[in-house]
Amino acid sequence: MGIYEEIASNKRRSYLLIFAFLIFITFVGYVVGFFYGSGYFGIGLALVIGIIYFLISYYGGANAILAMTKAKEATKPKYTYLINTVEGLAIAAGLAKPPKVYVIEDSALNAFATGRDPEHSSITVTTGLLEKLTKLELEGVIAHEMSHIKNFDIRVMMLAAVMVGLTVLLSDFLLRSFLWGRGGRSRENNQMTAVFIIVGLALAILAPLVGEAIKLAISRKREYLADASGALLTRYPKGLADALKKIRSDPDPLVDHANKATAHLFISTPFRKSKKSFMKKLFSTHPPIDQRIKKLENM
Amino acid sequence: MVATWIIGIIVAVVILFVIYIYNSLIKLKVRVKNAWSQIDVQLKRRYDLIPNLVNAVKGYMKHEKTVLEEVTKARTSLMSGSKETQAEASNQITEALKSIFAVAENYPDLKASENFKQLQEELSGTESKIAYARQFYNDSVMAFNEAIQVFPKNMFAKMFGFKQEEFFGAEGKERENVEVKF
């Protein structure tokens, strides 16, 4: 797949995510509204809340993510080296404007990119990454992040993060309202209500799982692709391969500032390593690092 | 009546096709132009940094006049001439700067100076930006040159007067090309 098809597919995916989100929210609104007397009022309220939430997260999601991970903007002269590297690779990628640069004060080796489009994007690295990687390795990592930005992966991933977050919140709320709610319904409606409760319950249980699976599928395929197009920017796949090796042998992944909502953004999974079972593999946000290294070394 | 309709549709399709080809070529050409201005920005930046470096170094390197003169000479020939001569001058500056920084290793006072350290960081950053800008420019030129040579675009390219663009010097030796497959 060429880069332009990739960008188009990512934009499509973003619209699809928003669309699915609106349908979901409408449904939830209807079910909850129906339960309390008026389904249409529920739809209206849910749509208004959903759209407001969407707008806030679309324009403020990146900042929320940066705040959540405690990233601070990198300034000259302390981070001249890092800023120059980012600006150089932005030129190589042909971006009109270089992304903003942030750092996380943490000895772990990790990095991520976020934003809604290349003009409103940022790259964040940990100070540990800056200290422990050579110039070529750092360039490899930054190039990987730059590819996420150029391919519009960042938009899909940001939307996935905020919407999966809300879906979880909502289904939680839905479950609660069924458990505790009491409506003034007539008897004829009882059968209908039962159906709604069953569907609602199923949805409430399934929604977070489906959302999670979408997020994972998006993230895993994306990492390989960003590795490859990052190597195309630096013309040196060994740089990123070496960086990944260092990250692999790093005993201290980023645990302090990462959580479930932001995990899929990072270049390598920010949680502590443990034994890999089948289920773990199924639900891991990143492809196995050994396979990524192997692919890079075979380029 | 039917014949005129068919002819009309064929003419419309041909016109749309020509517009499409013209636009795709123009897009590539604009990209080449933008890529060139990126190189230009970085060359200018280095051009402005060099006098600062020479000033910072002059006091320490009394015995290394030739190195400094080389940089200054290459600098003046940089901002004029064709792309080829500019590329050549740019490479000369890169080499001259390398030797200045190599010589600076012998001067601990100089190396310790905060001003010098910052200049070195800025200059090496600019050097790699030039390399990346050149890479993007040459990629863009390649895409454009390819587009105006393949059939049937080559016929229209000639008609609209598109000419092949010049590459900017050779790629750096330390970066070898790799083929990336998805």
Contacts between the chains, C-beta under 8 A, distances in Angstrom:
chain1	res1	chain2	res2	distance
A	1	B	182	6.0
A	77	B	118	5.7
A	77	B	121	7.7
A	80	B	118	7.1
A	80	B	121	4.9
A	80	B	122	6.9
A	80	B	125	6.9
A	81	B	121	6.1
A	81	B	125	7.2
A	83	B	125	8.0
A	84	B	121	7.3
A	84	B	122	7.6
A	84	B	124	7.9
A	84	B	125	2.9
A	84	B	126	7.7
A	84	B	128	7.2
A	84	B	129	7.1
A	85	B	125	7.5
A	85	B	128	7.6
A	87	B	125	7.5
A	87	B	129	6.3
A	88	B	125	6.9
A	88	B	128	4.8
A	88	B	129	4.4
A	88	B	131	7.8
A	88	B	132	4.7
A	89	B	132	6.6
A	91	B	38	5.5
A	91	B	42	7.6
A	91	B	129	5.7
A	91	B	132	4.6
A	91	B	133	4.9
A	91	B	136	6.1
A	92	B	132	3.8
A	92	B	133	7.8
A	92	B	135	5.7
A	92	B	136	5.5
A	93	B	136	7.6
A	94	B	31	7.3
A	94	B	34	7.8
A	94	B	35	7.0
A	94	B	136	5.3
A	94	B	140	7.6
A	225	B	182	7.0
A	228	B	180	5.1
A	228	B	181	7.7
A	228	B	182	5.9
A	229	B	180	7.3
A	231	B	178	6.5
A	231	B	180	5.6
A	232	B	178	7.8
A	232	B	180	4.8
A	233	B	132	7.9
A	234	B	175	7.7
A	235	B	135	7.1
A	235	B	175	4.7
A	235	B	176	6.8
A	235	B	177	6.0
A	235	B	178	5.7
A	236	B	175	6.3
A	236	B	176	7.8
A	236	B	178	7.3
A	237	B	178	6.1
A	237	B	180	7.7
A	299	B	178	5.6
A	299	B	179	7.2
A	299	B	180	5.8
A	299	B	181	7.5
